[in-house]
Amino acid sequence: MAINKKTEFKEKMQNLSEFAKAISHPARISILKTIAQKQECICGEIVEVLPLAQSTVSQHLKDLKEIGLIKGEVDGAKSCYCINWKKVEEFEKEIGKLFQDLKAFKSKDNCC
């Protein structure tokens, strides 16, 4: 049985990893862009603009909501979502810091 050693890493690294996982599917990126372009809470239209079944879109929405990138309310059969800009900015800062840290180790391109 494999042992998950994820907890051995710093919390910020774990959070960044979860963020990367959350946006690793093109449908989720498309959902985020669709919600952001609407500039208000969006309800059923997400399914109409994606080439996916409603149940598949719902699963992607659930994944984005779990990581905190979107906020949503369920009112009976109707669900409305909007971007959680505070969380987006938090992840933007962390991913920017990651690339800044990587560049700090960059020397001349002497790698294969």
Backbone bond lengths (Angstrom), bond angles and torsions (degrees), N, CA, C in turn:
res aa  C-N    CA-C-N  psi(-1)  N-CA   C-N-CA  omega(-1)  CA-C   N-CA-C  phi
1 M - - - 1.443 - - 1.534 108.82 -
2 A 1.306 115.58 132.56 1.465 121.13 -179.42 1.528 110.53 -76.64
3 I 1.319 115.31 145.06 1.461 121.54 178.63 1.524 108.09 -106.45
4 N 1.321 116.65 128.82 1.455 121.72 178.81 1.522 108.62 -82.80
5 K 1.322 115.95 116.48 1.465 120.62 -178.38 1.525 111.79 -102.40
6 K 1.312 115.79 18.52 1.458 121.14 -179.60 1.529 111.86 -54.96
7 T 1.306 116.39 -36.83 1.464 120.62 -177.46 1.524 112.74 -69.52
8 E 1.311 117.39 -10.16 1.457 121.32 177.62 1.529 111.67 -74.75
9 F 1.325 117.04 -13.87 1.455 121.74 -178.17 1.529 110.50 -96.87
10 K 1.321 116.13 157.09 1.461 121.79 179.89 1.525 110.06 -60.20
11 E 1.324 114.67 150.57 1.461 120.87 -177.82 1.532 111.82 -58.56
12 K 1.335 117.40 -39.41 1.471 120.09 -180.00 1.524 110.84 -62.88
13 M 1.332 116.88 -38.44 1.467 120.32 177.73 1.529 110.54 -66.94
14 Q 1.314 116.09 -39.81 1.469 119.79 177.99 1.531 110.66 -63.61
15 N 1.336 116.56 -43.59 1.463 120.93 179.62 1.519 111.54 -63.30
16 L 1.327 116.55 -42.73 1.462 120.38 179.49 1.523 110.35 -65.11
17 S 1.310 116.42 -38.07 1.460 121.33 177.15 1.528 111.31 -63.19
18 E 1.327 116.47 -42.69 1.465 120.78 178.29 1.529 110.83 -64.95
19 F 1.315 116.57 -38.19 1.465 121.08 176.44 1.526 110.11 -61.87
20 A 1.335 116.51 -47.99 1.469 120.75 -179.90 1.522 110.50 -59.94
21 K 1.304 116.07 -40.55 1.464 120.19 178.46 1.531 110.58 -63.78
22 A 1.327 115.96 -40.95 1.466 120.77 -177.63 1.523 112.51 -64.89
23 I 1.318 117.58 -33.72 1.475 119.06 -179.20 1.529 112.10 -101.23
24 S 1.329 117.04 12.89 1.461 120.20 -175.86 1.524 113.90 -78.77
25 H 1.301 118.10 -4.06 1.463 120.95 179.52 1.529 109.24 -110.20
26 P 1.330 117.47 133.47 1.477 119.44 -178.61 1.528 113.73 -59.32
27 A 1.317 117.33 -29.11 1.467 119.32 178.27 1.519 110.63 -65.30
28 R 1.322 116.97 -38.82 1.464 120.09 -179.26 1.522 111.23 -69.10
29 I 1.318 116.05 -38.16 1.468 119.78 175.82 1.524 109.65 -63.46
30 S 1.320 116.19 -43.29 1.464 120.76 178.58 1.525 111.40 -63.28
31 I 1.307 116.92 -39.84 1.468 121.01 177.46 1.522 110.25 -62.19
32 L 1.326 116.95 -46.57 1.473 120.45 178.81 1.526 110.98 -59.59
33 K 1.333 116.85 -44.62 1.473 120.21 179.88 1.523 111.04 -64.67
34 T 1.319 116.88 -40.73 1.467 121.15 -179.91 1.518 110.52 -62.70
35 I 1.322 116.80 -45.42 1.468 120.62 179.90 1.532 110.29 -66.03
36 A 1.324 117.21 -43.19 1.467 121.03 -179.36 1.526 111.60 -63.73
37 Q 1.328 117.46 -41.30 1.465 121.10 -179.02 1.517 111.84 -65.03
38 K 1.313 116.88 -31.35 1.461 121.03 -179.07 1.528 111.02 -67.95
39 Q 1.329 117.67 -28.77 1.462 124.94 178.88 1.528 113.65 58.45
40 E 1.317 115.11 25.54 1.461 121.60 173.46 1.520 106.83 -162.32
41 C 1.311 117.30 173.71 1.454 119.31 178.03 1.528 109.42 -61.71
42 I 1.300 114.56 139.10 1.461 120.77 -176.90 1.518 108.31 -120.48
43 C 1.306 115.89 139.04 1.463 119.09 -176.46 1.528 110.46 -109.76
44 G 1.293 118.94 -109.09 1.455 122.44 -172.96 1.512 116.42 -73.62
45 E 1.322 118.14 -11.64 1.464 120.56 -174.38 1.521 114.21 -65.15
46 I 1.307 118.04 -21.11 1.467 120.95 -177.57 1.525 109.93 -59.27
47 V 1.319 117.10 -43.67 1.464 121.43 -179.45 1.527 110.63 -64.16
48 E 1.320 116.71 -33.67 1.465 121.21 -177.25 1.526 113.35 -69.31
49 V 1.333 118.13 -26.72 1.465 120.27 -175.86 1.524 113.59 -99.06
50 L 1.319 117.63 -5.91 1.466 120.70 -179.71 1.526 110.69 -111.02
51 P 1.327 116.56 146.42 1.470 119.72 179.55 1.533 112.01 -84.41
52 L 1.332 115.92 46.03 1.463 120.93 -175.95 1.519 110.05 -131.26
53 A 1.312 115.13 156.52 1.463 121.02 176.54 1.522 109.67 -68.67
54 Q 1.314 116.10 155.33 1.460 121.97 -179.21 1.522 110.98 -57.75
55 S 1.330 117.54 -40.28 1.465 120.39 -178.92 1.533 111.58 -65.88
56 T 1.331 116.80 -35.13 1.461 121.29 178.37 1.527 110.19 -68.89
57 V 1.320 116.37 -43.68 1.467 120.80 177.58 1.526 109.57 -61.52
58 S 1.311 116.95 -41.26 1.467 120.65 178.75 1.521 111.65 -60.09
59 Q 1.327 117.23 -40.65 1.462 120.36 178.93 1.532 110.78 -65.12
60 H 1.342 116.82 -42.13 1.468 120.16 178.10 1.531 110.60 -64.63
61 L 1.320 117.48 -40.28 1.461 121.40 176.88 1.527 110.31 -61.56
62 K 1.307 116.34 -41.65 1.467 121.13 178.17 1.527 110.43 -60.12
63 D 1.329 116.90 -44.15 1.467 121.02 179.60 1.527 111.46 -62.60
64 L 1.324 116.56 -42.63 1.472 120.60 179.43 1.527 111.03 -68.09
65 K 1.303 115.94 -36.15 1.465 119.66 179.31 1.526 110.74 -70.13
66 E 1.318 117.59 -38.90 1.468 121.22 179.78 1.529 111.96 -60.43
67 I 1.328 117.30 -37.71 1.467 120.67 -179.72 1.528 110.72 -81.15
68 G 1.335 116.80 -14.10 1.453 120.91 176.26 1.515 115.24 95.85
69 L 1.341 117.64 6.12 1.465 119.76 -178.75 1.525 112.59 -73.21
70 I 1.318 116.25 -25.66 1.461 119.44 175.52 1.519 108.68 -128.37
71 K 1.329 114.02 156.88 1.457 121.74 174.60 1.517 105.61 -117.30
72 G 1.310 116.47 150.08 1.453 118.32 179.65 1.498 112.70 -156.87
73 E 1.312 113.18 158.43 1.453 121.62 177.09 1.511 108.63 -127.66
74 V 1.309 115.39 140.63 1.455 120.67 176.02 1.518 107.31 -108.50
75 D 1.324 115.85 123.34 1.459 122.31 178.77 1.516 106.88 -123.72
76 G 1.317 116.18 90.19 1.467 120.44 -175.25 1.517 109.41 68.52
77 A 1.328 115.81 -125.61 1.467 120.60 179.63 1.526 111.71 -85.93
78 K 1.324 117.21 -4.05 1.459 121.83 -175.89 1.529 110.88 -102.77
79 S 1.325 115.95 131.07 1.467 121.63 177.51 1.517 108.45 -122.65
80 C 1.324 116.57 134.74 1.460 121.50 178.19 1.525 109.16 -121.14
81 Y 1.337 115.91 140.10 1.458 121.34 -175.81 1.521 111.32 -130.74
82 C 1.319 114.94 150.99 1.454 121.41 172.42 1.525 108.57 -145.11
83 I 1.324 116.01 162.86 1.457 121.76 179.82 1.528 109.59 -72.49
84 N 1.304 116.44 138.87 1.464 122.28 172.62 1.533 105.74 -93.35
85 W 1.317 116.47 88.68 1.468 121.32 -172.90 1.519 112.79 -62.45
86 K 1.312 117.02 -31.59 1.465 119.97 178.56 1.533 109.74 -62.00
87 K 1.319 117.00 -44.34 1.465 121.51 179.72 1.532 110.39 -69.30
88 V 1.315 118.11 -38.88 1.467 121.30 177.73 1.528 109.47 -59.48
89 E 1.319 116.51 -46.16 1.469 120.66 -179.59 1.533 111.21 -65.53
90 E 1.315 116.65 -35.60 1.463 120.98 177.56 1.537 110.25 -62.76
91 F 1.332 116.37 -47.10 1.463 120.09 179.20 1.527 111.54 -68.01
92 E 1.329 116.71 -36.44 1.465 120.78 177.83 1.533 109.94 -59.96
93 K 1.308 115.97 -43.47 1.460 121.28 178.97 1.532 110.59 -63.48
94 E 1.310 116.59 -45.90 1.467 120.89 -177.32 1.534 112.11 -67.22
95 I 1.323 117.40 -40.23 1.471 118.94 179.95 1.523 110.07 -71.49
96 G 1.332 116.85 -34.09 1.463 120.54 175.12 1.517 111.04 -63.50
97 K 1.329 115.83 -40.89 1.463 120.67 178.20 1.527 110.62 -65.48
98 L 1.323 117.02 -38.96 1.467 120.30 177.66 1.527 110.64 -57.81
99 F 1.331 116.90 -49.59 1.465 120.11 -178.96 1.527 111.77 -67.62
100 Q 1.314 116.70 -34.27 1.466 120.47 175.94 1.535 109.67 -64.08
101 D 1.327 117.12 -43.65 1.457 121.39 178.14 1.532 111.13 -62.74
102 L 1.320 117.08 -41.70 1.465 120.54 178.60 1.528 111.07 -62.27
103 K 1.326 115.94 -43.22 1.469 120.26 -179.75 1.522 112.14 -64.47
104 A 1.322 117.59 -26.15 1.466 121.45 179.31 1.529 111.04 -63.15
105 F 1.324 116.95 -24.81 1.454 121.53 179.80 1.524 112.70 -94.24
106 K 1.334 115.51 -3.16 1.459 120.15 -176.81 1.523 110.07 -71.75
107 S 1.300 115.21 130.18 1.462 120.72 172.30 1.531 105.11 -117.82
108 K 1.262 116.39 -158.98 1.449 118.50 177.16 1.524 109.14 -62.51
109 D 1.304 115.06 150.16 1.465 118.95 179.35 1.514 110.41 -68.47
110 N 1.314 116.04 80.82 1.443 120.32 179.19 1.531 111.50 -112.08
111 C 1.296 115.21 19.80 1.467 120.80 178.68 1.526 108.23 -97.08
112 C 1.315 114.29 163.47 1.468 119.49 -179.85 1.498 109.38 -59.01
